[in-house]
Amino acid sequence: MELIQIFALVFAIFAMFKIIMQLKNNEINLESAIFWIFIWVLVILIVVFPQTMSHLATLTGVGRGVDVVIYVAIIILFYLLYRLYIKIENIEREITLIVREIAILEKEKKEKEKQ
């Protein structure tokens, strides 16, 4: 096993441990924890069995196993970017509603004070 594989393996195990601790402390929901543990298990499998990616590259018509990893990583990043975009949109919508409610309440309060 190469040195880079050892580093990647240690990092993936550390990341999985961190996710489990965050789940225990309710800092992350179960759905996200499962997703990230799945990702890190895949990383461990790729690190331990790198020839698997070469076989997958041959099956998909991609040149090298590393290219498959990069393509899959880009797809996952776009998925995560989309999820973040949706969350930001929802948060902006909620903030707008809250600000409107506060503005209405403040206006009603000022009108009551005038009377």
Secondary structure, DSSP 8 states (H G I E B T S, - for coil): --HHHHHHHHHHHHHHHHHHHHHHTTSS-HHHHHHHHHHHHHHHHHHH-THHHHHHHHHHT-S-HHHHHHHHHHHHHHHHHHHHHHHHHHHHHHHHHHHHHHHHHHHHHHHHHH-
